[in-house]
Amino acid sequence: MSLAADSTTRLWALVAKEFWRKTRRRLRAGPIYRWRYSGRTPERVLIAPPDLRLADPQIALEIYYGRFPLSGHLVETGGQSPFLVDVPNRGWQRSLHGFRWLRHMRAAGTELASANARALVSDWIAMHGNRISGIAWEPATTAKRIIAWLQHSSVVLQGAEFSFYRAFLRSLAMQIRYLRSVAKEMPDGKDRLRARIALSFAALSLPVPATALRSATRNLADELDRQILPDGGHISRNPLSVLEILADLLPLRHTYANQAEQPPLALINAVERMLPALRFFRHQDGSLARFNGMGATIHDRIAAILRHDDTGGAPPLHATHSGYERLSMGGTTVIADTGTAPPLDVSSNAHAGCLSFEMSSGRQHYIVNSGVDTYGIAELRPLARATAAHSTVTINDTSSASFAHSQRLRGLVGSPLVGGPKAVPCQRIDKTGIQGFVARHDGYAHRFGLHHEREVTLSAGGNILSGFDRILSGSNGAIKNDGRDFVTVRFHVHPDVQLFRDQKDRLVLTGPDLDTWVFVSPDVAAEVEESIYFAGLGGPRRSHQIVLSFKASDISEVHWQFSRTRIINRLEAERG
């Protein structure tokens, strides 16, 4: 079976599986199953688990005045309940029904904020509590809401009348029973893991039989063992998933301790692996490297998580199971993607960025990937995922992986990565004064019969980043001049960095710090083209990219180098 046919078969198998899952989920929301979600109402909330996510009392005030800044969008309700406002943005709706914004009411710490929180929860119960349908009852959203209601129950229930107290607990119990019923039907990935986390929170925070806690703990442990890789990465290969999962796992570990319950060994081990993994993906300015769905970093979120990191020490340099390499020397950090595509089920945010890298010097990023605009226009997402949006090689202006962008299938499976590198052998280079790697991928082999090999080394105390990009024939013969051997090497420059040519025709990159980097490529003339940096905090920004273009039949290997000088040498570089 050909590679393309195999990818198509796996895609349709995924579609069939998701169709069956959704069908079963609809049945569970119907009248035949709904009676299962009624039952005994818990008497009280035993404990309100902590929430590590950032909270802003000003947002609580905005919500009081009917302005809801959620999921990158501000919606003014004009005095109506937000659950009555027709907002077409599904991300905003999911954030609204997820109730994570309750943390801002907790941060405000006022009776007014508590009363507003209670009124909004009461609105949701009245409008959605007894009708299991729509975005409000999507399993992933339900899991977020259960966690948020438990974490901020003290704010919601402060000063509550008995009737509301009972209605709150009755609705919470119904949501928990529903989530327990559909959790095993959820698509693979972090949402399914979060559902297991939510059910564990519920078993710890409410008076339930000991068997319920044991079952929730066992299911959580199984999911953690399956989704968290030995090096602490997530099976999706998305650095953001590590951050989001830790934001739930750390409070859960704390809640086990507060309830004098032994957390599962899988939870303890997962946290101990994931904290170093988070540091692995972090540049010195605190932001996470932009690979496989990572967009803009909110630095305080990472700082809040890493305050719980007792491992300390320098970040690891290898993440072989996740498929990444890190070079770090003299204030220079390089993080590179050296892995295969993630499993099809969890690849809807994966990028075709194999062998791409990012380079930062001190707290300034110089070479980056374009990242994603998390809350931006969905139509731009395929551009951000393409190989050309990454600092790596493209052949014949195509991506090293394929994506399923069918509108008919998006509602079922999203836009998974259905083809890409199947083998990415990587050899680490660690010598005295040198860190590096040599890796090769076969993402272009089935279309063009070509492989891309990249060798990168960091040396001279972090002052020289040297690389070789080689195009190899799959048959080990000469590369044919058949019009299918056009190669482009791209280095995307961070928009805060100035890029100019000096009098020696070298490209010079200068940041707002004290460092200047000079780029040279003796084999191919370097050109400067426009680019887009999607991962800006305020949305996409214009930027530039350094481009090397050549035909592999003429040149099968190009050498390039970034060398760092200090500000003392900057004027010399400008004068040439």
N, C-alpha and C positions, 0 to 999 in steps of 0.2 A: 504494500500500500504506500502511495506517495505521501510526502510530508503534508502537502496541501489537503489531500483527501483525508488524512488522519486528523488534521486540525478541524476540518468540516464535520467529521464524524463526532469528535469530542464536543464541538459546539452544539450540535443538535442533541447529543446526549444530555448536555447541561440544560438545554431548553426544555427537553422532555421532563427532566427531573424537577426543574423549577415550576413547570406547569402543574405537575402532580402535587408538589408542595402547596402551591397556592390554592389548588382545588380542595385539598384536605383542610387547609386553613379556613377557607370559606365555609366548609361544612361545620367546622368547629365553632364558627361564629353564628351558625343558624339555630333555629329553635330546637332541633333534635339534640344538640349538645349543650345548649346554653344553660339548661337546668343544672349541669355539673358545676357551674361557677358560683352557684348560690350555696350557702352553708352557714356555719357558725361565724358570727362576727367577733373578732378579737376584742377583749375587754380594754386593752390599752396598748400603747407603744412602750416597750420596755426601755429602749435606748435610742437616741438619735445619733446615727453614725456621723463622723466628721466629714467635711467636704473640703478638699484641697484646692478646688478651682477658685480662681480670683473672683472677688466680689467688690462691687462698687456701689456705695450708698446713693450716689447721684443717679444711677440707673433706676434704683427703686423709686426715686422721686419722678423720673421721667415716666415710668410705668403708671404711677399714681395719676399723672396728668394725661394719660391715654396715649403715650408715645412708647412704642415697643421696638427698641433697637435689637433685633434678633437676626442671627445668621447673615450679618453684613447688610441688612436692610432695615430701614426705619419706617414703621407704619403707624400712622395716627388714626385712632379709632373714633375720634369725634364724639366721645362720651358713650359710645356703645361698648358692650362687652367684646373683647377681642375675638371671642369664639363665635360671634355673629358676623364679623367682617369677612367679606370675600376677598382673599388675597391669593393671587395666582401663583406666587412663589412657594414652591413646595418645601424648600429649605426653611423658610420663615415659619410655615405652618408646623413643620416637624419640631422646630425649636419651641414654638408656643406650646404645643401639646406635650413636650418633653419636660417642661416645668423646671429646667435647670436655673432659670432666672429667679427662682425663689431665694437663691443665695444672696441676691442683692437686698432683699427684704430683711434677711437675717443680719446682713452687715449694717443696715440702717439702724436696727435695734430700737425702733420706736413703736408705740402702740398703733400709730397710723399705718405704718408699713405692715404690721401684723394683721390689722383689720383689712387692709387691701389684699394681702395674700389670701386671707380666709374668704373674702368675697369672690376672688378669681377662682379659687378651688371649688367654691360652692357653685359658681356658674358652670364650670366644667362638669361637675357631677350631674347638674340638672340637664345639661344639653347633650352630654356624651356618655354619661356613666352607665346608662342602661341600654345603649345601642352600640353593639360591637361591630363597627364598620368604619371605613375611611382611614385617613391618615392618623387620626387620634388613637386607633387601635392597631396600627402596624406593630408587630412584635418588638422591633428595635425601639420605636418610640415609647411603647408601653414599658419596656425595661428601664429606659431613662427616667420615665415618670415615677415608677416605683421607687427607684433609688432616691430621686429628688424629694418625693413626699416623705420618705423615711428620714433622710438627712435633715430636712427642715421642718419636721413635724412639730418641733417645739415652737417655731415661729407661727405656723398655721394654726395650731391649737391654743396658742396663748389667749386667754380670755374667752375661749369659745363656749357657747352654750352646749348643753348635753346633746341636743338633737343634732347639731352639726358634728359634734365629736363622734357620735354613732354613725352618721352618714359617711363621714370621712373614713372610718375604719371599715365600714361595710363595703364601700367602693374599693378601698385598698385591697381587701381580701379577695374581692371578685377579680381584680386585675391580676393578682398573684396566681390565682387558680387558672385563669386564662393563659397567662404566660407559661405556667408549668405545663399546660396542655400542649402548647404550640412550640415550645423551645426546641424540641428535637426535630421539628419540621423547618426550622429557620435555615436560610442559606449559610454556607460555611463562612467563617471569618469573625471579625471582632464583635459584630452584633450578636452572634450566637454566644460568644464568650461573655459579653455583657449581660445577656439574659441569665446565664448561670450565676453571674456575680449578683444580679438583682435578687434572684431567688435565695441566695445565701444570705444577703443582707436581711431579707424578709424573715428567714428562719431564725436569725439571731436577734432581730429587733422586736418580734412579736411573740406572744406566748403560744408556742406550737409544741406538738409532741416531739420527743427526742428523735423518733424515727424520721421526722421531716427534716431535721437538721442534718442527720446522718446522710440522708438521700441527697440533699442539696450539696453537701460537702463532697460527696463522692462524685456527683456529676460535674461539679466545678473542677475537681482534680483531674478528671478524665479530659476535660476540654483544655485545661492548661497544659497538660502533658502533650496534647496533640498540636496545639497552636503555637506554643512558645518554644522556639528552637533552642538547641543546647548552648548557643552563644548569646541568647537573650533576645534575639530578633524575633519578629513575627512572621508567620508563613506568607503574609502578603508582601514582605520586603519593604514595607512603607515605614520610614522612621516615625511618622506621626502616630501610627498605630501603637508603637511602644509607649509614647507619651500618654496617649489616651487611656490605654489599658492600665498603666501604672497609676493614673489619677483615680481609678476605681479600686485597684488591688490594695494600695497602701491603706486607705480608710477601712477596707474590709479586714485586712490583717489586724488593724488596731481594734476593730469591733470584736473580733474573736477574742483578743486579749482582755478587753473590757468586760466581756461576758464570761470570763474564766473558762473559755473553750479552747481546745487545742486546734490551731489552724492546720489544714492539711499540709503535709510535707510538700506537695506540689505547689501550693501557694507560696510557701517560704522560699523554695528553690527558684520559682519563677521570678519573684521580686529580686532575689539576690543576683540573678542572671540579667534581668532587664535593666537594672540601674546602671551597671557598667556599659550595657549596650546603648543606653541613652547618651552617656558621655562619649561613647565611640562616635556617634553621629553628630556631635556638637562641635562647631567651630569655636575659636577662642572668644568671639563676641557673644557667645551664648545661643546662637541660632543653629538650627538643624540643617544638615545638608539636604539639598533639593533632589531627592530621588523618589521615583515610583509613587507619586501622589502628594509629596510634601510641598506645601506652599509657604506662606509667610509665617515666621515664628513670633509668637508673643513671649518675649524672653522671661517675663515674670512667672509664667506658667512652668517653665522648665526649672527655674530657681526654686519654686515652691516644692516641686517633686524632689529635686536633688538635695534639699535639706534633710531628706530622710535616707540619704545614701551614706551608710557607715563604712563602705568598702574603701573609699578614698583612693589615693594614688593616681597615677597617670591613666588616661583611657587606654583600653586594649588596642593593639594594632591590627589584630586579625579578627574577622567575623566570617569565618569560612563557611559556616552553615547558612548564614544570611546572604553570603556572596558579596562581601565588601572588603576593601583594604584601606588602611589608614597609614599615612606617612607623617611624621611629626618631628621637627628638628628646628632649633633656633628660632622659635616663634612662627615658623611656617607650618601650615597644616594642609595636607592633601587627603581627600577622601574620594575613593573610586569605586565604581560599580563593576564587580567582576563575577557576577552571578547569572544564572539562567533565569528564564521567566518564572514567576510564581505559579502555583497551581491555577488552572483555569477558573475554578470556583471563586478565587479571591483576587482575580487580576483586573477587575473593572477600573482600578485606578493605576495600574502598572504602566510604566513607560518603556519605550523602545530606546533605552539609554545605555545599552551594554558597553562597557569600557569607557564610559564618560567619567570625568572627574571634576572636582571643585578644588580651588586653591585659595587659601586665605593667608594673610601675613599680619600677625598681631590681631587686631580687632577689625581689620578691613578685608573684605572679600575682593578678590581680583578676578579670578576665573570661576564662573558659576554655570549651573544649568538654569534653564529659564523658569523652572518650577511651575506651579499652577496657581491660578487665581481662584481660591477656594470658593468664594461667594460670587464670582463673576459670571459672565455670559457662558452658558453651557456650550454654545457653538464654537467657542475658542478652545475648549478642552482638548479636542483632537490635535490642534497645533502644538499645544504644550507637551503632549505625549509623544510626538514624533521624534525620530532620531535627530533631525536637524535642529531641534530646540535644546540639544545637549552638546556638551563639549567633548565630542568624539568624532568618529569617521562615518560618513554616509557614502554609499556607492550608488551611482546613477540616480541621485536625488530621491532615493527611496528609503524607507525605514527598515531597520534590521528586524522588526517584528510587525505583525499585522494585527488589526483591531476589527472587531465586529461593531459596525456603526449603524446597523439596521434599525430604523425607527420602530418596526414591528416587534423586534426582539428586545428593545431597550427596557420596556416595562417589565420584562421577565428576568433578564440576566444582565442588564446594564450594557456596557461596552467592553467585554473581556478581551484580553490579549490572546489571540488564537494561534499565533505563530511567532516564533522567535528563536533565539539561540537555544539549542538543546545540549550543547557541550561547551563549557567555558573553562578549560584547564588553566590553572593559575599557579605560578611559582613565585614564592616570596624571595626577595633579595635583602638580606641583612648582613652587612659587612661593617667593618670599622669605619665610621663616618659616612656610611651610605645606607639608605633605606629605599626599597623599591619593589617592583613586581614585574613579571612578564605574564601576560594573559592573552588568550586567543579565543575568538568566538566564531561560530558557524552560521550566524543569522542570515548571511547572504549566499550560503553555499547552494541551496536548492534552486535559487533563481539565477545566480550568475556564476556559480562554481568557484566562488572566491571566499577567502577567510580574511578576517582582520586580526592582526596581532599588534598589541601595544606594549611597549616597554617604557616604564617610567621610573626614574631614580631621583631622589632628593639627597643632595650632598653639600659639602663646603659649609657645614654648620647651618644648613637651611637656606643658603643663599643661591643655590643653583637647582633648578628643577629641569631635568633633561628628559627628553622623550624620543622614541622611535615609533613610527607607525608603519607597519609592513602589510602589504597586500599579498596574500599567498594563493597560489592556485590549488584547488582541491585535488587535482590530479598530480601535483608536484611537478608539473611541466611549466613551460613558458606561458605567460598570460597573453591571450590573443588580442589583437587590435581589431575588435569587432563592434566597436561602438557601445559596448556594455561594460566598459572598464573605467568609467569616469569617477574619480575619487575626490571627495571634499573633506578636509579636516577643519573643524570649527572649534574656536575657543571663544565662548561668550563672555564678554567683559561686564562686570557689575556696573550698573548705571552711575554709581557714585565715583567711579574711577575715570579720570581723564586719559584719553588715548591720542597720541600724536606721533609724528615722525620727527626724528632729529636730523641734523645735517648729514649724518652718515647713513640716512635712509633706514635707520632702525626704528622699530615701534617701541614707544615708551609708554608705560602705564604708571600714572601717578595717582595716589590716593590722598585723602585728607590727613593721613598720618605722616610719619617720617620716611616711609619706604617708597622707593621707585623700582619698578621692574622693567627690564629691557628684554624684548622678544626678538629672537633671530631664528631664521630657518635658511641654512646655506643651500638647500637643494631646490626650493621652490620660492618664488616671490610671494610675499605675504600681502594680502589685500585687506582692506577694512570695509565692512558692510554694516548696514543697519540691522538691528535686532530688537526683540521685545523681551523684557524681563517681566514675566507674569506674576512673580511672587512678591511684589511690593506690598507693604502694609496698606497703602492707599490704593492698590489696584495696579494694573500693568503700567510699566514705564518704558520709555524709549531707551535703548542702549545700543552697543556696538558689538561686533564680533570680528575676530581675526580669522581670516579664511585662507587656507592653502588648497589650491586646486591643481590636479594633474591627472594624467592617464596612467593607469597601472601598467599598461603595456610598454610605456616609456620609462617610468620610474616606479619601482615596486617598493621602495623604502624612502621615507623622508625623516630627517632629523630636525628637531626643534628644541629651543631652550629658552627658559626664563631665568634671568640673572638679576639678583637684587643688589641695589646700591642704596646707601643712606642719603639723607638730604644734603649732606656735604657735596655729594657727587651729582646732585640733580641739575645744578646750573651748568656743570660740564656737559651733561647729557643733552640739555637743551641747546647749548652752543655747538655741540658736536665735537 
